[in-house]
Amino acid sequence: MISTWSRGSPDCVMPEDLLVESCLKVRRHPWWNSRAKLVLSLLRQNGMQAPASVLEAGCGWGVNLDALEKAGYQVIGCDISRRILEFIDRPNRRLAEADLMQDLPADAGLFDAVLALDVIEHLDDDRAALDRLAKMVRPGGLLIVSVPALPDLWSAYDEVQGHRRRYVPATLRQAFSGTILEVQKILWWGAWMVPVLRATRLRTNALPEEPSKAYSYFLRLPPWPGPLLMTVAFALEHRRALTGKVKIGTSLFAISVRRG
């Protein structure tokens, strides 16, 4: 079931055609599936056990929704793209069309945890979005944010996706300033990918001009057993990322708590 909280222009965030066309590829990709496992661990590590209520803002392709629902959480997924919500809709799934640059409805309730996973880098005003999302978290509840890291890794991939920026810990922490959220910790993830992305940046000068073809280039997987090796690499890094032992990465996670 899809509710409407607010309407905005999906193409201002990420080309909507690209979002829908890439759905099946993304749902099979080791990066998205490994991130979903990490998020489940972060929730549990920070005291949010199922059936806690969770709002996923910018739920996109539904990879995290699948994992959260399977684990027993009470989940609502919201996204600015009505088309992608229709694509991932199913019986008993709760979805909402919402623009994070507009106020979110007070009658939606307060959640034990709110997730914004690779969302705020698409927005001109990341702090305003976090301020709105903070009001959807119950006092003492969690807001978990992930973002692409390291500005020197900026590439055509970021441009195709509609990113405004990549972050370092200081700039991610700064996005929370002035909100009712207190950042508890910031974690790196994807250390093994850093040299891979740096090498890839040198080979993307001749990408197809059509965004869908360019994005397909970035989503392509190596021949088997390459996808398995990627999954294993993420699995090996999983526990180290959770304990803060990873000191660099292609992503950053901020775990914050709403003050009373």
Disulfide bonds with the S-S distance in Angstrom:
none
